[in-house]
Amino acid sequence: MNTKVKKILAGVSAAALLFGCTACGKAAAASATSAQSAAGTVSAAAVSSTDDMFTDRDYEVGYSDYTAITLSDGGVTGTGGGYNVSGSVVTITQAGTYLLTGTLTNGQIVVAVNDADKVQLVLDNVSVTCEGSAAVYVKTADKVFITMAEGSSNTLASSGDYVQTDDNTVDGAIFSKSDLTLNGNGTLNITSETGHGVVSKDDLKITSGTYDITAAKQGLSGKDSVRIADGTFTITSQKDGIHSENSDDASKGFVYIAGGTFTISAQQDGISASSTLTILDGTFDITTGGGSANAEVKSGDSQFGGMGGGDMGGGHNPFGSSSDSSDSSTDSSADSGASASASSADSLSSAVVPDATSSATTNTNGRPQMPSNSDGTMPTPPSNSDGTAPTMPGNSDSSSDSSGSSGSSGNSGTAPTMPDGSSMPTMPSDGTAADGSAASSSTDSVSTKGLKSATATVITGGTFTIDSADDGVHTNGTMDIAGGTFTIATGDDGMHADTSLLIEGGSIDITTCYEGIESAAITVSGGTVSVVSSDDGFNASLGKSASQGNGMSGDSSTLVITGGEITVDADGDGLDSNGTITVSGGTVYVEGPTNSGNGALDFGSTGTISGGTLIAVGSTGMDVNFGTDSTQGSILYDLDSVQQAGTAVTLTDASGSVLASYTPQKEFQSVVVSAAGIEKGGTYTLTVGTATYSIEMTDIIYGTGNEMGGGMGGGSMGGGDMGGGRGGFPGGKTTTGGSADSSSSSDSSTSGN
């Protein structure tokens, strides 16, 4: 693509200059270079950018009128001026383009020019390792461009602990105090044994090139921003793969990616931004925290509704704090060089399922099982001999004798008083528990999310394969998914946004998660979403900030579906909102829980449907139907027995036209069907397997579901419209052609389900 004219470089003497960096290389007397610049011409056309994120020069990989420098442990030689040599330390002192070749086994390239100057370093098969500091250290400049020559393979590495020689905290193999752009048509291998791969204390931009980065901390780090137009990246990091954080300016600290190919294996977050994360396109293969198989097990997917996503919610706080525990030693540190402080940890107070060695009985799926009698019935609560329930222990106000002895065992008197503050036990100050064991703390947790932002995430395209121990895609603010193809396996939420989450396009396949889609306000207007979750598939919840007291009423959270295609396989609630569920379009198939502690649908206040097609199947214990404010008919039908996986569900109208049909891949006993054409006064046939049921719609809603509502899912023990009870289906129901379990008997039933 680009042609280079190389000139054989004549050896010259270096001028004497004592440079203060002794961390790598050996300072020595040298003579100033004085030679004519090599004549170099490059045929390259600038790539114009229509995006404000990049300038034309950010894309420019050509170079001409350069000064050539040959690196060697035996002595650095070159032509032209604008640089000084002290031992194995080369310092660029003037603006311009410098073509570097050769090797320094323990040396350094330093850029120290005027604040208004720009410098381009062209690497042509360069290898520089610096012990105790950065291989390339930009001290002062307006902007520096590091360009890989076409076809070249280059290595920049730092080894050992960093030794600070000035007021800057140098902690990367490439460290820049100024704006930094990387580009080119070659390869750059970057290694940092104890620090970051690439650090810019201003903007870090990458427009082209191939990068292989291995770092003990972050792979790519830009304080003001990280902007990537294109390139191929393989990043292995012990902290974040790509990180931007600015604690001084809320408008900065963003990550912007227009394209590229990324393979990221990070022990913490894959890509993290302290403000916004924007991705337009690209191919991403991201593994964090060892992947979903390494995640902490959540306990919210038990029989009793998961209790997920808020107060009493799922054993975890789904709304991670705005400051995660990702390392910020580079990005949030003061420029003065004071040691940086790490951000506070995610609020992950995740409860753990009892160990397999525990005495608690567990189901085959590993979840705790409620105690039962040998015949499968629930055990009887303890009672007094007269059949009355025992009273909780109390103080002996009315039953103590004059000697102060207590009366009957707590059946009278006031409740015991908790110790006052002066007598409450205090945790040891050394962080150990009272028994001497180490006390656990959520601050010990680290953030291991795939994609993370503090204020907003916008994704319009790209292909994403994410295997994360924590959330797959997370923001403490708003999220907009307008396009892209996602395959996500995560130990927590597939996609989580504290404020709002909009899905208007793309294809999202969440194959493993605790909860699939979670936010205070969820809207799906387009795209395809598939969720397999151990707790709720969709969970709309305000989180702990919206405590509901006894949890029997909803909050203002919303789940709105206006379009798209949604498929949910949930062990907890299928579609769950602590507030409202509103469906006006789209196609929704929900395979809810097989236990009776959750429901395929669950809402804290109201659920309405006015359009679209929905079939939701699950257990009967917590099933609910949409409310009477709906304008499209909805049918809830509880079957006589559990149906096996693969049993088809079909609803037809009086003319035999199919209104909705779906074949669940797990067992079920409750069916909710809503589709266009279901109207008050109509007659419909529900076919489940070989059994058929005739349904007369005397109202817009047929069957109201469990009187306790949707159970305790989704936070604040929320969910359930508390309405309706189970009996008195309008129009009754009749069974023909065999029972719902496809037995050969023919019976009729008007019993309320």
Buried (B, 14 or more C-beta within 10 A) or exposed (E): EBEBEEEEBEEBBBBEBEBEBBBBBEBBEBEBBEBEBBEBEBEBEEBEBEEEBBBEBBBBBBBEEBBBBBBBBEBBBBBBBBBBBBBBBBBBBBBBBBBBBBBBBBBBBBBBBEEEBBBBBBBBBBBBBBBBBBBBBBBBBBBBBBBBBBBBBBBBBBBEEBEBBEEBBBBBBBBBBBBBBBBBBBBBBBBBBBBBBBBBBBBBBBBBBBBBBBBBBBBBBBBBBBBBBBBBBBBBBBBBBBBBBBBEEEEBBBBBBBBBBBBBBBBBBBBBBBBBBBBBBBBBBBBBBBBBEBBBBBBBBBBBBBBBBBBBBBBBBBBBBBBBBBBBBBBBBEEEEEEBEBBEBBBBEBEEBBEEEEEEEEEEEEBBBBEEEEEEEEEEEEEEEEEEEEEEEBBBEEBEEEEEEBBEEBBBBEEEEEEEEEEEEEEEEEEEEEEEEEEEEBEEBBBBBBBBBBBBBBBBBBBBBBBBBBBBBBBBBBBBBBBBBBBBBBBBBBBBBBBBBBBBBBBBBBBBBBBBBBBBBBBBBBBBBBBBBBBBBBBBBBBBEBBBEEBBBBBBBBBBBBBBBBBBBBBBBBBBBBBBBBBBBBBBBBBBBBBBBBBBBBBBBBBBBBBBBBBBBBBBBBBBBBBBEBEBBBBBBBBBEBBEEEBEBBBBBEEEEEBBBBEBEBBBBBBBBBBEBBEEEBEBBBBBBBBBBBBBBBEBBBBBBBBBBBBBBBBBBBBBBBBBEBEEBBBBBBBEBBBBBBBEEEEEEEEBB
